[in-house]
Amino acid sequence: VQFVDAALAQSPFQGRRVISALPPADVRILPLTVHVATGQTEAQAVGRAVSEQLGERAGQHVIDYYQVRGADMDGGERQVLVAAALKHRVLDYLAMLEHARLEPVALDIGPAAIGRLLATLHGSDVGQSVALLNFGAAKSYLTVIWGRRLMLDREIAFGEDMLAGAVAGALDLQPDTAASLLRQHGIGARPGMAIDDPHIELRRAIRAILHPACQALSDELAHTQVYVASRTRGSSISRLYLNGSLARYPDIQSRIGELIDVPVHLLDPFGAFPESAQNMAHGTAGEQATTSLALATGLALRGGADG
């Protein structure tokens, strides 16, 4: 309650209606292919597929789903992202919001909110696919939109803890020390770095240690590009945005740019609001604040042209 009161006092919010999303740990995202039989609604087909996936536990969950765009949308086959959360988790979360004197309007699906932000940033590029690589501590998540619709959201075994663990093991360091080194030096020396850089040998060592992990990420990105092309009859990813913890690492754009042959950019959620973006460019929020606002921005956009 104190946190909410302080946040409301810092900005000119009006009212207490809120759109939120459950913590990622409380939501299971299931990418499913469902077949809509004659005389069956899409919702019924999804419900049956979820019951088969979750078994007896299906009745203990609150279920929602988001239709994924594909070139074959007119057929009987549908690609969907299903969000499943235990009922008691949902009720506890809603009770927490109400205890903070907020009025929950909806609980959104995180990938759908992220897709909404990407669609807003690229509203004019309706024929293009855009991807977001959202780095986390244990895992990362790759979201792809095609035009203004979510196409893909998948978990990738690539995270800050894994990278720090690899460096710690190779250099006989404590994990916290290894993580600090990565935040200071990035995940490897970029090509063309001056040889008189005092940290060049350390950065080369980090690059060599993390090469297998980066190669695995490169393979994941390549597989994603093939999947997108197969679902869109040849469309390719036009650009990749980076967000999350690793997005603050030095030279992260150039390193990830080596792994995928498309332009790589740091995500700026304020780009969805041009006037705000201009103000923030001269404000005090800084880069670290912008990288943490993607989900909140997507939630704020719900109900608009892309919501």
KAQUI-V315640 format. One record per residue. N is the residue number from 0. RES is the residue in one letter. OMEGA is omega in radians with two decimals (999 if undefined). Layout:
BEGIN
N;RES;OMEGA
N;RES;OMEGA
END
This chain:
BEGIN
0;V;3.14
1;Q;3.12
2;F;-3.14
3;V;3.13
4;D;3.14
5;A;-3.14
6;A;-3.14
7;L;-3.12
8;A;-3.07
9;Q;-3.08
10;S;-3.06
11;P;3.08
12;F;3.08
13;Q;-3.14
14;G;-3.09
15;R;3.06
16;R;-3.03
17;V;2.95
18;I;-3.04
19;S;3.08
20;A;3.10
21;L;3.02
22;P;-3.10
23;P;-3.12
24;A;-3.10
25;D;-3.08
26;V;3.06
27;R;3.13
28;I;-3.10
29;L;3.01
30;P;-3.06
31;L;2.94
32;T;-3.12
33;V;3.13
34;H;-3.13
35;V;-3.12
36;A;3.10
37;T;-3.13
38;G;-3.13
39;Q;3.07
40;T;3.11
41;E;-3.14
42;A;3.12
43;Q;3.13
44;A;3.11
45;V;3.13
46;G;3.13
47;R;-3.14
48;A;3.12
49;V;3.12
50;S;3.10
51;E;-3.11
52;Q;-3.05
53;L;3.13
54;G;-3.08
55;E;-3.10
56;R;-3.07
57;A;-3.11
58;G;-3.14
59;Q;-3.02
60;H;2.87
61;V;-3.02
62;I;2.96
63;D;3.14
64;Y;-3.12
65;Y;-3.13
66;Q;-3.14
67;V;-3.11
68;R;3.04
69;G;-3.09
70;A;-3.08
71;D;-3.04
72;M;-3.08
73;D;3.14
74;G;3.14
75;G;-3.14
76;E;3.14
77;R;2.98
78;Q;-3.11
79;V;2.93
80;L;-3.13
81;V;3.04
82;A;-3.13
83;A;3.12
84;A;3.11
85;L;-3.06
86;K;-3.06
87;H;3.07
88;R;3.14
89;V;-3.12
90;L;3.11
91;D;-3.13
92;Y;3.10
93;L;3.12
94;A;3.12
95;M;3.11
96;L;-3.13
97;E;3.09
98;H;3.08
99;A;3.11
100;R;3.03
101;L;3.14
102;E;-3.10
103;P;3.11
104;V;-3.11
105;A;2.92
106;L;-3.05
107;D;3.05
108;I;-3.06
109;G;3.13
110;P;3.11
111;A;3.11
112;A;3.10
113;I;3.10
114;G;3.11
115;R;3.10
116;L;-3.14
117;L;3.13
118;A;3.11
119;T;3.12
120;L;-3.08
121;H;-3.10
122;G;-3.10
123;S;-3.10
124;D;-3.00
125;V;-3.13
126;G;-3.04
127;Q;3.00
128;S;-3.14
129;V;-3.09
130;A;3.04
131;L;3.04
132;L;-3.06
133;N;-3.05
134;F;3.06
135;G;-3.13
136;A;-3.10
137;A;-3.10
138;K;2.99
139;S;-3.07
140;Y;-3.14
141;L;3.14
142;T;3.13
143;V;2.98
144;I;3.02
145;W;-3.04
146;G;-3.11
147;R;-3.09
148;R;3.07
149;L;3.13
150;M;-2.99
151;L;2.95
152;D;-3.07
153;R;3.12
154;E;-3.13
155;I;3.14
156;A;-3.13
157;F;-3.09
158;G;-3.07
159;E;-3.12
160;D;-3.13
161;M;-3.14
162;L;3.12
163;A;3.12
164;G;3.12
165;A;3.12
166;V;3.14
167;A;-3.14
168;G;-3.09
169;A;-3.07
170;L;3.13
171;D;-3.13
172;L;2.96
173;Q;-3.13
174;P;-3.14
175;D;3.11
176;T;3.12
177;A;3.11
178;A;3.11
179;S;3.09
180;L;-3.13
181;L;3.13
182;R;-3.13
183;Q;-2.99
184;H;3.14
185;G;-3.07
186;I;3.02
187;G;3.11
188;A;3.10
189;R;3.09
190;P;3.12
191;G;3.12
192;M;-3.11
193;A;-3.08
194;I;3.11
195;D;3.04
196;D;-3.06
197;P;-3.11
198;H;-3.02
199;I;-3.10
200;E;3.10
201;L;-3.11
202;R;3.05
203;R;3.12
204;A;3.11
205;I;3.14
206;R;-3.14
207;A;-3.14
208;I;-3.06
209;L;-3.13
210;H;3.13
211;P;3.14
212;A;3.13
213;C;3.10
214;Q;3.08
215;A;3.08
216;L;3.10
217;S;3.11
218;D;3.12
219;E;3.14
220;L;3.11
221;A;3.11
222;H;3.12
223;T;3.11
224;Q;3.10
225;V;3.13
226;Y;-3.14
227;V;3.13
228;A;-3.13
229;S;-3.11
230;R;-3.05
231;T;-3.12
232;R;2.97
233;G;3.13
234;S;3.14
235;S;3.08
236;I;-3.06
237;S;3.09
238;R;-3.13
239;L;3.07
240;Y;3.09
241;L;3.13
242;N;3.09
243;G;-2.97
244;S;-3.09
245;L;3.13
246;A;3.11
247;R;-3.13
248;Y;3.08
249;P;3.04
250;D;-3.10
251;I;3.14
252;Q;-3.10
253;S;-3.13
254;R;3.11
255;I;3.10
256;G;3.07
257;E;-3.03
258;L;-3.12
259;I;-3.03
260;D;3.04
261;V;3.08
262;P;-3.13
263;V;-3.10
264;H;2.93
265;L;-3.12
266;L;3.04
267;D;-3.11
268;P;-3.13
269;F;3.09
270;G;3.08
271;A;-3.14
272;F;-2.99
273;P;-3.12
274;E;3.11
275;S;-3.14
276;A;3.12
277;Q;3.13
278;N;-3.09
279;M;3.14
280;A;-3.13
281;H;-3.08
282;G;-3.05
283;T;-3.05
284;A;3.09
285;G;-3.06
286;E;-3.05
287;Q;3.14
288;A;-3.07
289;T;-3.10
290;T;-3.09
291;S;-2.99
292;L;-3.04
293;A;-3.12
294;L;-3.13
295;A;3.13
296;T;3.10
297;G;3.08
298;L;-3.12
299;A;-3.10
300;L;-3.12
301;R;3.13
302;G;3.09
303;G;-3.09
304;A;-3.10
305;D;-3.07
306;G;999
END
